[in-house]
Amino acid sequence: MLSAHHFADRVSAALSATQHWPVDHLAVGVIDSSGTIATIGDRQHRFEVASLTKPVAALGVLVAVEERVVDLDGQFPGAQSGCTLRHLLAHTGGYPFDARHPVALPGTARIYSNTGFEIIDAGVSRLAGIGTATYLREAVLEPLSMDRTALDGSAAGGLISCVDDLLSFCAQIISPTLIDTATLNDALMPQWPDLAGIVPGVGRFEPCPWGLGFEIAGDKAPHWMGRCRSARTAGHFGAGGSMMWVDPSRRLGLVALGDRPFGTWAAEAVRSWAALSDSIIDAVDAPDGGSTR
């Protein structure tokens, strides 16, 4: 078997391709169940990670569910009739991308919605009696020592973070300590799995599986998570030019943070993220590729 040193070298070689990405600042890291394998760039540089906020916020909300602050499957305050927290987290609350008037009944359509997360933000703040940013800091960021991360705005996209902190988040998804394993498994399970939908900037998928705050790879192709990942791979990307995913089958996570807005290089970004994802998994899955650490 390869030594841990040579295994890390192979993953580092895969990461080196990111040096050609057209971004001013870039930081990338890979983690498995034994810790960080390799990184490139400034691991402490803080980025506005946009919609990578959603899965991080979702973890805080799931802590609130386990603490009985909020009900996952009851009527959610401030949402349309019949709309639950589960609906909102899974983008089936019936709300459009960025408007308050619902356009579908809960559970009938997969519509990616910032509005849904803003409703979650307001509802959790009301029920907890403290702001969502404070709740997230106390429930997730401080326990995971994500010291350079803060929610500075909406739970839909206001997070500022760095690679080291988001690798800590990925480690939590690989081996949960803040929530019960059954709760995490539910979050990573496709909700209303038969619904079709659009991944903004990527395309329409039928079906378009989504978990609770996490996009689920499923059989989507072509896709920004690449082709080599398992169907269970869960993650998110953000309009700020960043992405992350965790493949539970491999107990492997990838974080790539950049500062070029997605809209200006969307097609290239999707191809670059997919190629990076595939090269990382190829490095890990190659003969004798398993870490000996």
Backbone hydrogen bonds in HBPLUS format (Angstrom, degrees):
<---DONOR---> <-ACCEPTOR-->    atom                        ^
c    i                          cat <-CA-CA->   ^        H-A-AA   ^      H-
h    n   atom  resd res      DA  || num        DHA   H-A  angle D-A-AA Bond
n    s   type  num  typ     dist DA aas  dist angle  dist       angle   num
A0007-PHE N   A0003-SER O   2.93 MM   4  6.16 156.7  1.99 153.5 160.8     1
A0008-ALA N   A0004-ALA O   2.98 MM   4  6.14 163.3  2.00 147.1 150.9     2
A0009-ASP N   A0005-HIS O   2.96 MM   4  6.21 148.7  2.06 142.8 152.3     3
A0010-ARG N   A0006-HIS O   3.02 MM   4  6.27 148.6  2.12 143.5 150.3     4
A0011-VAL N   A0007-PHE O   3.17 MM   4  6.54 157.9  2.23 150.3 155.6     5
A0012-SER N   A0008-ALA O   2.83 MM   4  6.01 158.8  1.87 150.3 157.1     6
A0013-ALA N   A0009-ASP O   2.91 MM   4  6.11 148.5  2.01 143.1 151.1     7
A0014-ALA N   A0010-ARG O   3.18 MM   4  6.49 148.6  2.29 139.6 147.3     8
A0014-ALA N   A0011-VAL O   3.08 MM   3  5.08 118.0  2.49  94.4 109.5     9
A0015-LEU N   A0011-VAL O   3.00 MM   4  6.36 148.6  2.10 147.0 156.1    10
A0016-SER N   A0012-SER O   3.08 MM   4  6.31 132.0  2.32 141.1 153.3    11
A0016-SER N   A0013-ALA O   3.24 MM   3  5.18 134.5  2.45  92.8 104.9    12
A0018-THR N   A0015-LEU O   3.00 MM   3  5.85 161.8  2.03 126.0 130.6    13
A0019-GLN N   A0016-SER O   3.10 MM   3  5.75 165.1  2.12 118.3 122.9    14
A0020-HIS N   A0017-ALA O   3.29 MM   3  6.11 172.2  2.30 120.1 122.4    15
A0021-TRP N   A0018-THR O   2.97 MM   3  5.31 167.7  1.98 115.9 119.5    16
A0023-VAL N   A0021-TRP O   2.90 MM   2  5.73 137.2  2.08 105.8  93.3    17
A0027-ALA N   A0257-LEU O   3.00 MM 230  5.31 152.4  2.07 148.7 154.8    18
A0257-LEU N   A0027-ALA O   2.82 MM 230  5.31 176.9  1.82 167.7 166.9    19
A0028-VAL N   A0040-ILE O   2.89 MM  12  5.28 160.5  1.93 153.3 158.7    20
A0040-ILE N   A0028-VAL O   2.85 MM  12  5.28 147.5  1.96 150.7 154.0    21
A0029-GLY N   A0255-VAL O   2.86 MM 226  5.31 155.6  1.92 152.3 158.1    22
A0255-VAL N   A0029-GLY O   2.95 MM 226  5.31 161.0  1.98 158.4 161.0    23
A0030-VAL N   A0038-ALA O   2.95 MM   8  5.59 152.9  2.02 166.5 171.5    24
A0037-ILE N   A0030-VAL O   2.80 MM   7  5.58 160.7  1.84 142.5 149.1    25
A0031-ILE N   A0253-GLY O   2.93 MM 222  5.08 161.1  1.97 141.6 145.9    26
A0253-GLY N   A0031-ILE O   2.76 MM 222  5.08 157.6  1.81 155.7 156.0    27
A0032-ASP N   A0035-GLY O   3.03 MM   3  5.44 166.1  2.05 140.8 143.0    28
A0035-GLY N   A0032-ASP O   3.11 MM   3  5.44 160.9  2.15 112.2 118.1    29
A0045-HIS N   A0042-ASP O   3.24 MM   3  5.44 161.0  2.28 107.5 113.1    30
A0164-ASP N   A0043-ARG O   3.21 MM 121  5.44 176.0  2.21 143.7 142.5    31
A0047-PHE N   A0161-SER O   2.71 MM 114  5.52 161.5  1.74 163.8 166.6    32
A0161-SER N   A0047-PHE O   2.98 MM 114  5.52 155.8  2.04 152.2 156.5    33
A0049-VAL N   A0159-LEU O   3.15 MM 110  5.98 149.5  2.25 147.9 156.9    34
A0052-LEU N   A0049-VAL O   3.09 MM   3  5.53 168.9  2.10 135.4 135.4    35
A0053-THR N   A0050-ALA O   2.95 MM   3  5.97 161.7  1.98 125.7 131.5    36
A0054-LYS N   A0051-SER O   3.05 MM   3  5.50 147.1  2.16 109.4 115.7    37
A0057-ALA N   A0053-THR O   2.76 MM   4  5.91 168.4  1.78 167.3 171.3    38
A0058-ALA N   A0054-LYS O   2.79 MM   4  5.92 151.9  1.86 148.5 157.5    39
A0059-LEU N   A0055-PRO O   3.07 MM   4  6.30 146.1  2.19 139.4 146.1    40
A0060-GLY N   A0056-VAL O   3.32 MM   4  6.75 155.9  2.39 145.3 150.9    41
A0061-VAL N   A0057-ALA O   2.92 MM   4  6.27 151.7  2.01 149.9 158.6    42
A0062-LEU N   A0058-ALA O   2.86 MM   4  6.12 149.9  1.95 148.0 156.1    43
A0063-VAL N   A0059-LEU O   3.02 MM   4  6.36 144.9  2.14 144.6 154.0    44
A0064-ALA N   A0060-GLY O   3.06 MM   4  6.40 152.4  2.14 141.4 148.9    45
A0065-VAL N   A0061-VAL O   2.88 MM   4  6.28 140.4  2.03 141.7 153.5    46
A0066-GLU N   A0062-LEU O   3.02 MM   4  6.30 161.1  2.05 146.6 150.2    47
A0067-GLU N   A0063-VAL O   2.88 MM   4  6.15 140.7  2.03 145.3 157.4    48
A0069-VAL N   A0064-ALA O   2.86 MM   5  5.12 154.2  1.93 162.1 159.9    49
A0068-ARG N   A0065-VAL O   3.00 MM   3  5.00 157.0  2.05 104.3 110.2    50
A0086-ARG N   A0072-LEU O   3.00 MM  14  5.52 147.3  2.11 164.6 155.3    51
A0076-PHE N   A0083-CYS O   2.91 MM   7  6.14 169.7  1.92 160.8 157.3    52
A0079-ALA N   A0076-PHE O   3.17 MM   3  5.68 162.2  2.20 136.7 137.1    53
A0083-CYS N   A0080-GLN O   3.02 MM   3  5.60 153.3  2.09 145.3 145.0    54
A0088-LEU N   A0084-THR O   3.14 MM   4  6.50 162.8  2.17 149.2 152.8    55
A0089-LEU N   A0085-LEU O   2.90 MM   4  6.10 167.2  1.92 160.5 163.2    56
A0090-ALA N   A0086-ARG O   3.08 MM   4  6.14 145.5  2.20 145.1 153.9    57
A0092-THR N   A0087-HIS O   2.85 MM   5  4.80 173.8  1.85 150.0 148.2    58
A0091-HIS N   A0088-LEU O   3.26 MM   3  5.17 166.2  2.28 105.6 107.7    59
A0213-GLY N   A0089-LEU O   3.01 MM 124  5.02 136.9  2.20 126.9 122.7    60
A0111-ILE N   A0091-HIS O   2.97 MM  20  5.55 143.3  2.11 153.6 160.4    61
A0107-GLY N   A0092-THR O   2.80 MM  15  4.99 166.6  1.82 151.6 156.3    62
A0103-VAL N   A0094-GLY O   2.69 MM   9  5.61 156.5  1.75 174.2 177.2    63
A0104-ALA N   A0094-GLY O   3.25 MM  10  4.31 134.9  2.46 125.8 126.1    64
A0114-ASN N   A0097-PHE O   2.85 MM  17  5.42 142.9  1.99 134.9 141.3    65
A0115-THR N   A0097-PHE O   3.33 MM  18  6.22 147.7  2.44 128.1 136.5    66
A0108-THR N   A0105-LEU O   3.23 MM   3  5.77 152.7  2.31 143.8 140.6    67
A0117-PHE N   A0114-ASN O   3.06 MM   3  5.37 120.5  2.42 103.0 116.9    68
A0118-GLU N   A0114-ASN O   2.98 MM   4  6.35 145.2  2.10 148.5 159.5    69
A0118-GLU N   A0115-THR O   3.04 MM   3  4.94 119.4  2.42  93.1 109.2    70
A0119-ILE N   A0115-THR O   2.90 MM   4  6.22 148.1  2.00 153.6 162.2    71
A0120-ILE N   A0116-GLY O   3.03 MM   4  6.35 151.1  2.12 139.4 147.6    72
A0121-ASP N   A0117-PHE O   2.86 MM   4  6.04 158.9  1.91 142.8 148.5    73
A0122-ALA N   A0118-GLU O   3.06 MM   4  6.29 164.6  2.09 145.8 148.4    74
A0123-GLY N   A0119-ILE O   2.91 MM   4  6.04 161.8  1.94 149.8 155.4    75
A0124-VAL N   A0120-ILE O   2.85 MM   4  5.95 172.3  1.86 162.3 163.4    76
A0125-SER N   A0121-ASP O   3.13 MM   4  6.19 161.6  2.16 145.5 151.1    77
A0126-ARG N   A0122-ALA O   3.04 MM   4  6.21 155.2  2.10 143.5 150.2    78
A0127-LEU N   A0123-GLY O   2.94 MM   4  6.17 164.4  1.96 152.0 156.1    79
A0128-ALA N   A0124-VAL O   2.80 MM   4  5.77 160.6  1.84 152.8 158.3    80
A0129-GLY N   A0125-SER O   2.96 MM   4  5.71 136.6  2.15 135.3 145.4    81
A0134-THR N   A0131-GLY O   3.10 MM   3  5.31 118.6  2.49 100.7 114.8    82
A0135-TYR N   A0131-GLY O   2.94 MM   4  6.28 164.5  1.97 155.9 160.8    83
A0136-LEU N   A0132-THR O   2.78 MM   4  5.91 165.8  1.80 154.5 158.3    84
A0137-ARG N   A0133-ALA O   2.99 MM   4  6.12 156.6  2.05 140.6 147.3    85
A0138-GLU N   A0134-THR O   2.96 MM   4  6.19 165.5  1.98 154.5 157.6    86
A0139-ALA N   A0135-TYR O   2.79 MM   4  5.82 156.0  1.85 152.7 160.1    87
A0140-VAL N   A0136-LEU O   2.86 MM   4  5.47 156.1  1.92 143.7 148.8    88
A0141-LEU N   A0136-LEU O   3.14 MM   5  6.45 159.6  2.18 144.8 150.3    89
A0142-GLU N   A0137-ARG O   2.85 MM   5  5.74 168.4  1.86 160.0 159.4    90
A0144-LEU N   A0140-VAL O   3.08 MM   4  6.10 148.8  2.18 150.0 158.1    91
A0146-MET N   A0141-LEU O   2.80 MM   5  4.81 161.6  1.83 154.6 153.3    92
A0145-SER N   A0142-GLU O   3.05 MM   3  4.94 163.3  2.07 107.5 111.9    93
A0149-THR N   A0146-MET O   3.26 MM   3  5.59 158.1  2.31 115.9 116.5    94
A0150-ALA N   A0160-ILE O   3.03 MM  10  5.47 149.4  2.12 146.5 155.2    95
A0160-ILE N   A0150-ALA O   2.91 MM  10  5.47 157.1  1.97 158.8 166.4    96
A0152-ASP N   A0158-GLY O   2.81 MM   6  5.08 155.4  1.87 143.7 140.4    97
A0157-GLY N   A0154-SER O   3.15 MM   3  5.62 153.3  2.23 108.3 114.9    98
A0158-GLY N   A0154-SER O   2.75 MM   4  4.85 144.9  1.87 163.2 155.3    99
A0166-LEU N   A0162-CYS O   3.05 MM   4  6.32 162.0  2.09 155.4 160.8   100
A0167-LEU N   A0163-VAL O   2.82 MM   4  5.99 144.9  1.94 155.0 164.7   101
A0168-SER N   A0164-ASP O   3.11 MM   4  6.41 144.5  2.24 139.8 149.0   102
A0168-SER N   A0165-ASP O   3.10 MM   3  5.04 120.1  2.48  91.3 106.2   103
A0169-PHE N   A0165-ASP O   3.04 MM   4  6.45 143.5  2.18 139.1 149.5   104
A0170-CYS N   A0166-LEU O   2.92 MM   4  6.18 157.4  1.97 142.1 147.6   105
A0171-ALA N   A0167-LEU O   2.88 MM   4  6.13 152.2  1.96 144.7 152.4   106
A0172-GLN N   A0168-SER O   3.11 MM   4  6.38 142.7  2.26 138.3 147.5   107
A0172-GLN N   A0169-PHE O   3.01 MM   3  5.09 122.7  2.35  96.8 111.6   108
A0173-ILE N   A0169-PHE O   3.13 MM   4  6.56 142.5  2.28 144.6 155.1   109
A0173-ILE N   A0170-CYS O   3.03 MM   3  5.03 122.0  2.38  94.8 109.8   110
A0174-ILE N   A0170-CYS O   2.93 MM   4  6.28 144.1  2.06 147.4 158.0   111
A0175-SER N   A0171-ALA O   2.89 MM   4  6.11 159.8  1.93 149.1 154.1   112
A0183-THR N   A0180-ASP O   3.03 MM   3  5.25 122.0  2.38 101.9 116.1   113
A0184-LEU N   A0180-ASP O   3.08 MM   4  6.49 158.8  2.12 154.6 160.5   114
A0185-ASN N   A0181-THR O   2.81 MM   4  6.05 163.6  1.83 154.8 159.6   115
A0186-ASP N   A0182-ALA O   3.05 MM   4  6.21 150.2  2.14 139.8 147.3   116
A0187-ALA N   A0183-THR O   3.06 MM   4  6.38 151.9  2.14 143.2 150.8   117
A0187-ALA N   A0184-LEU O   2.96 MM   3  4.95 111.5  2.44  94.7 111.5   118
A0188-LEU N   A0184-LEU O   2.98 MM   4  6.32 140.1  2.15 149.6 160.9   119
A0189-MET N   A0186-ASP O   3.16 MM   3  5.10 163.0  2.19 104.7 108.9   120
A0212-LEU N   A0187-ALA O   2.85 MM  25  4.53 159.6  1.89 127.7 134.3   121
A0191-GLN N   A0210-TRP O   2.86 MM  19  5.97 168.8  1.87 157.6 155.6   122
A0195-LEU N   A0192-TRP O   3.19 MM   3  6.08 173.4  2.20 131.4 133.5   123
A0208-CYS N   A0195-LEU O   2.78 MM  13  6.06 166.2  1.80 153.7 149.1   124
A0197-GLY N   A0205-PHE O   3.07 MM   8  5.69 157.2  2.12 156.7 163.9   125
A0205-PHE N   A0197-GLY O   2.85 MM   8  5.69 165.4  1.87 170.8 173.2   126
A0199-VAL N   A0203-GLY O   2.86 MM   4  5.46 164.0  1.89 161.3 156.5   127
A0202-VAL N   A0199-VAL O   2.85 MM   3  5.40 160.2  1.89 146.1 148.1   128
A0203-GLY N   A0199-VAL O   3.08 MM   4  5.46 161.1  2.12 145.1 150.9   129
A0216-ILE N   A0209-PRO O   3.38 MM   7  5.48 161.3  2.42 124.5 125.1   130
A0211-GLY N   A0214-PHE O   2.74 MM   3  5.03 161.2  1.78 166.2 168.6   131
A0215-GLU N   A0235-GLY O   2.90 MM  20  5.36 161.4  1.93 166.0 159.8   132
A0235-GLY N   A0215-GLU O   2.95 MM  20  5.36 154.0  2.02 146.2 154.6   133
A0217-ALA N   A0233-THR O   2.82 MM  16  5.41 165.6  1.84 166.7 169.4   134
A0220-LYS N   A0217-ALA O   3.16 MM   3  5.99 162.7  2.19 148.0 150.0   135
A0218-GLY N   A0231-ALA O   2.90 MM  13  4.08 149.7  1.99 137.1 128.9   136
A0226-GLY N   A0223-HIS O   2.95 MM   3  5.45 158.5  2.00 117.8 122.2   137
A0233-THR N   A0230-SER O   3.13 MM   3  5.57 168.2  2.15 115.4 119.1   138
A0234-ALA N   A0246-VAL O   2.95 MM  12  5.50 161.9  1.99 156.0 155.3   139
A0246-VAL N   A0234-ALA O   2.81 MM  12  5.50 155.1  1.87 153.9 160.9   140
A0236-HIS N   A0244-MET O   2.96 MM   8  5.77 156.7  2.02 163.0 167.8   141
A0244-MET N   A0236-HIS O   2.96 MM   8  5.77 151.9  2.04 166.5 175.5   142
A0238-GLY N   A0242-SER O   2.78 MM   4  5.31 157.0  1.83 155.0 155.3   143
A0241-GLY N   A0238-GLY O   3.00 MM   3  5.79 167.3  2.02 125.0 127.5   144
A0262-PHE N   A0239-ALA O   2.72 MM  23  4.74 162.5  1.75 130.5 136.8   145
A0243-MET N   A0256-ALA O   2.84 MM  13  5.38 157.9  1.89 152.2 159.8   146
A0256-ALA N   A0243-MET O   2.85 MM  13  5.38 172.7  1.86 164.1 162.7   147
A0245-TRP N   A0254-LEU O   2.93 MM   9  5.49 150.4  2.02 149.9 158.5   148
A0254-LEU N   A0245-TRP O   2.91 MM   9  5.49 158.3  1.96 155.6 161.5   149
A0247-ASP N   A0252-LEU O   2.75 MM   5  5.29 163.9  1.77 163.2 168.3   150
A0250-ARG N   A0247-ASP O   3.13 MM   3  5.57 134.0  2.35 110.1 120.8   151
A0251-ARG N   A0247-ASP O   2.81 MM   4  5.74 122.4  2.14 143.7 160.7   152
A0252-LEU N   A0247-ASP O   3.24 MM   5  5.29 159.7  2.28 135.3 139.9   153
A0264-THR N   A0261-PRO O   3.13 MM   3  5.90 152.9  2.20 121.6 127.7   154
A0265-TRP N   A0262-PHE O   3.09 MM   3  5.56 156.9  2.14 115.3 122.3   155
A0269-ALA N   A0265-TRP O   2.66 MM   4  5.75 156.0  1.72 159.1 167.7   156
A0270-VAL N   A0266-ALA O   2.93 MM   4  6.16 166.8  1.95 160.4 162.2   157
A0271-ARG N   A0267-ALA O   3.17 MM   4  6.41 163.0  2.20 145.7 150.1   158
A0272-SER N   A0268-GLU O   2.81 MM   4  5.99 158.0  1.86 150.0 157.1   159
A0273-TRP N   A0269-ALA O   2.75 MM   4  5.93 168.6  1.76 161.9 164.1   160
A0274-ALA N   A0270-VAL O   2.98 MM   4  6.06 159.2  2.03 144.0 150.3   161
A0275-ALA N   A0271-ARG O   2.90 MM   4  6.05 161.8  1.93 148.4 153.5   162
A0276-LEU N   A0272-SER O   2.90 MM   4  6.07 162.2  1.94 150.0 155.2   163
A0277-SER N   A0273-TRP O   2.90 MM   4  6.04 165.4  1.92 148.9 153.4   164
A0278-ASP N   A0274-ALA O   2.95 MM   4  6.17 163.9  1.97 151.7 155.7   165
A0279-SER N   A0275-ALA O   2.92 MM   4  6.11 157.1  1.98 147.7 154.2   166
A0280-ILE N   A0276-LEU O   2.94 MM   4  6.18 154.3  2.01 154.7 161.2   167
A0281-ILE N   A0277-SER O   3.08 MM   4  6.32 167.0  2.09 152.0 155.3   168
A0282-ASP N   A0278-ASP O   2.82 MM   4  5.97 155.8  1.88 148.3 155.9   169
A0283-ALA N   A0279-SER O   3.00 MM   4  6.11 152.0  2.08 138.3 145.4   170
A0284-VAL N   A0280-ILE O   3.00 MM   4  6.30 149.0  2.10 146.1 154.8   171
A0285-ASP N   A0281-ILE O   2.75 MM   4  5.84 158.6  1.79 153.2 159.3   172
A0286-ALA N   A0282-ASP O   2.97 MM   4  5.72 126.5  2.27 140.8 149.5   173
A0289-GLY N   A0286-ALA O   2.66 MM   3  4.86 129.6  1.91 151.7 144.3   174
